[in-house]
């Protein structure tokens, strides 16, 4: 426990580095992968030769 910690909780510096990296990694993974998954579900992605084409969403 950190001295002077008002809520008697361990401070973030006592966490193991791999736990922090695991949390950050899963958040980054979620942020990076969620848009392409959505685009795929909306049928906005096609392969054209060795390229990937992502179409804009239709404006309503």
C-alpha positions as CSV (number, residue, x, y, z in Angstrom):
1,X,0.0,0.0,0.0
2,X,1.2,3.5,-0.8
3,X,1.7,5.7,2.2
4,X,-0.9,8.5,2.2
5,X,-3.2,6.7,-0.2
6,X,-6.6,7.9,0.9
7,X,-8.6,4.8,-0.1
8,X,-6.1,2.3,1.2
9,X,-5.7,0.7,-2.2
10,X,-2.4,-0.2,-3.8
11,X,-1.3,2.4,-6.2
12,X,-0.8,1.7,-9.9
13,X,3.0,1.5,-9.5
14,X,2.6,-1.7,-7.6
15,X,1.0,-3.5,-10.5
16,X,3.1,-5.8,-12.6
17,X,4.2,-4.4,-16.0
18,X,2.8,-7.4,-17.9
19,X,-0.7,-6.9,-16.3
20,X,-0.7,-3.2,-17.5
21,X,0.5,-4.2,-21.0
22,X,-2.1,-7.0,-21.2
23,X,-4.9,-4.4,-20.4
24,X,-3.5,-1.8,-22.8
25,X,-3.0,-4.5,-25.5
26,X,-6.5,-5.7,-25.3
27,X,-7.9,-2.1,-25.5
28,X,-5.7,-1.3,-28.5
29,X,-6.8,-4.6,-30.2
30,X,-10.4,-3.7,-29.6
31,X,-10.0,-0.2,-31.0
32,X,-8.1,-1.3,-34.1
33,X,-10.2,-4.4,-35.0
34,X,-13.8,-3.1,-34.3
35,X,-14.1,-0.8,-37.4
36,X,-13.0,-3.5,-39.9
37,X,-15.3,-6.0,-38.4
38,X,-18.2,-3.6,-38.7
39,X,-17.3,-2.8,-42.3
40,X,-17.2,-6.5,-43.1
41,X,-20.6,-7.0,-41.5
42,X,-22.0,-4.2,-43.6
43,X,-20.5,-5.8,-46.8
44,X,-18.3,-2.7,-47.5
45,X,-15.0,-4.6,-48.0
46,X,-14.0,-6.4,-51.2
47,X,-10.7,-7.8,-52.4
48,X,-9.5,-6.6,-55.8
49,X,-6.4,-8.5,-56.8
50,X,-3.9,-8.0,-54.1
51,X,-5.7,-4.9,-52.7
52,X,-8.5,-4.4,-50.3
53,X,-11.2,-1.9,-51.1
54,X,-13.4,-0.4,-48.3
55,X,-16.4,1.5,-49.5
56,X,-17.8,4.6,-47.8
57,X,-21.0,4.3,-45.9
58,X,-24.0,5.6,-47.9
59,X,-25.3,8.9,-46.7
60,X,-29.0,8.9,-46.0
